[in-house]
Amino acid sequence: MAKAALAPDLVAFDPMVYDIMRETATELGGGYVWLSRNASTETEREAAKAAQIALWRDVNSVSGRDLATIQAKTAEYRSRLRQLRATA
């Protein structure tokens, strides 16, 4: 019996790394929601909403097959989350 070829779009790394990136972005996005709801000015509220929208556009632009970008974005989102928690 012939061995079936793998589909060309299968990734050669653990797909959980993509899930970790998405979960980190979800936490960061939640921070922006909190900032928006607790803003003292309309300008701060709109800035938090804009940051949340920009975050989700950025997250959704990452290919689930691009390990280097997934890892870089995870590191970036973790850094931004730490900064947000330190200032909020």
N, C-alpha and C positions, 0 to 999 in steps of 0.2 A: 504494500500500500504506500502510495506517495505521500510525503509529508507536505501538509498545507503551508503555503507561504503566509507570513504575517502581514497583516494590513499595514500599509505604509504610514498610517497616521498614529500607530501605537507609539507611546513614548518609552524611552529606554531608562526611565527613572521612576521613583516612587511618586505616584500622582498625589500623594498626601501633601507634598510640598506646595502644590497649587492651592489645596484646601487651607493650608496654614496661612498662605498669603491672603486669601479671601477672608478668613476669620480675623486676621490682624486688621485688615481694612474695615471689617464690620465693627470692631472695637473702636477704631479711630473715628469712623463715621458716627458712632454713638456719642463720642466725645463732642463732635461738632453739633449734634442734635442738642446735647446738654447745654453747650455754649449758646446756641440759638435761643433756647427756651429761657435761659437765665441771663441773657444779655441786658445790660442797663441802658443801652441806646439802640435805636433802629439801625444805625450804622454797624454796630457790633453784631446785631442779629443777622443782618444781610451778609456780612462778611463770613459768618459761620455757615450760613446756608450755601453761599457760593463755594466755600471750601469743601463742603460735603458733596456738592454736585461735581466739582472738579475731581474729587477723590474717586467717585464712582465712574466717571468717564475714564480716568486713568486706569483703574482696576479692570474695567471691561475691555480695555485696549490690549491687555496682556494675553498672549497666546498660551494656552495650557501645555504647549509643546516646547516652550522656550525656557529651559531651566535657568539659564543665566539671568534672564530678565525677571523671572519669578523670584529668584533668590535676592536680586538687587532690590526689587520692590518690597519684598518682605522686610529686608533690613531698613529700607527707607521708612516704611509705615511704622515699624517698631520704634525707630528714632523719633518720628513725629509724635507718636503716642506717648513716649516718655516725656517729651517736651510739653505736650498738652497737659499731662497729669501734673507736671512740675509747676505749671503756671495757673492751672484752673483751681 
